[in-house]
Amino acid sequence: MLAFIQGWEWVIIVLAILLLFGAKKLPELAKGLGKGIREFKKASSEISYEMDRQVEQDDHEKEQARRRERESAEEKPAQAEEKPAQAEVEKKSESSTESKA
């Protein structure tokens, strides 16, 4: 709708604003509008930052969980190899205790 406003129509709008608020009030209104826009941008950037930070934290936690799973999966075969070796050591120690008795 604003795309159809031509040059003279803008002049009329500006004159109407001047008549309604007066020349002394316009700088205060513009200042307040500027502060409002600045606060809105600040809030939206903070929200965006918090969301990005949360996504990065979630990704980091998922990666840590994957690493723990991989490490535990790698430890299981190593533990399986250690068990027969431990069983042999235990058998030897049992046989040596039996021979002593």
C-alpha positions in Angstrom: 0.0 0.0 0.0 2.9 2.4 0.7 4.2 1.6 -2.8 1.4 3.7 -4.2 2.2 6.9 -2.2 3.7 9.5 -4.6 5.8 12.6 -3.9 2.9 15.1 -3.1 1.2 12.6 -0.8 4.4 12.3 1.3 4.5 16.1 1.6 0.9 16.1 2.9 1.7 13.3 5.4 4.7 15.2 6.7 2.7 18.4 7.1 -0.1 16.6 8.9 2.5 15.1 11.3 4.0 18.6 11.9 0.5 20.0 12.6 -0.4 17.2 15.0 2.8 17.0 17.0 4.6 20.3 16.4 8.1 21.0 15.4 9.5 20.8 19.0 8.1 17.3 19.6 9.4 15.7 16.4 13.0 15.3 17.5 11.8 13.7 20.8 9.5 11.3 18.9 12.3 10.4 16.5 14.7 9.8 19.4 12.2 7.6 21.1 11.5 5.7 17.9 15.3 5.2 17.4 15.7 3.9 20.9 12.8 1.5 20.4 14.3 0.2 17.2 17.7 -0.2 18.8 16.3 -2.2 21.7 14.3 -4.4 19.4 17.5 -5.2 17.3 19.5 -5.8 20.5 16.8 -8.2 21.8 16.6 -10.1 18.5 20.3 -10.5 18.3 20.5 -11.7 21.8 17.8 -14.3 21.1 19.6 -15.4 18.0 22.9 -15.7 19.9 21.3 -17.8 22.6 19.7 -20.1 20.1 23.0 -20.6 18.2 24.8 -21.2 21.5 22.2 -23.8 22.5 22.5 -25.6 19.1 26.3 -25.7 19.5 26.1 -27.0 23.0 23.6 -29.7 21.9 26.0 -30.7 19.0 28.9 -30.8 21.4 27.0 -33.1 23.8 26.0 -35.4 21.0 29.6 -35.6 19.8 30.7 -36.4 23.3 28.1 -39.2 23.6 29.2 -40.7 20.2 32.9 -40.6 21.4 31.9 -42.4 24.6 30.0 -45.0 22.6 32.9 -45.6 20.3 35.4 -45.9 23.2 33.2 -48.4 25.0 32.7 -50.3 21.8 36.5 -50.4 21.3 37.1 -51.5 24.9 34.7 -54.5 24.7 36.8 -56.4 22.2 39.9 -55.6 24.2 38.3 -56.8 27.3 37.2 -60.0 25.5 40.8 -60.6 24.6 42.0 -60.0 28.1 39.5 -62.5 29.6 41.1 -65.6 28.1 44.5 -64.4 29.2 43.2 -63.8 32.7 41.6 -67.2 32.7 45.0 -68.8 31.8 46.7 -66.8 34.6 44.1 -67.9 37.1 44.4 -71.6 36.0 48.1 -71.4 36.4 47.8 -69.9 39.8 45.2 -72.5 40.8 47.4 -75.3 39.6 50.4 -73.9 41.5 48.4 -73.6 44.7 47.1 -77.2 44.2 50.6 -78.5 43.6 51.8 -76.8 46.8 49.0 -78.3 48.9 
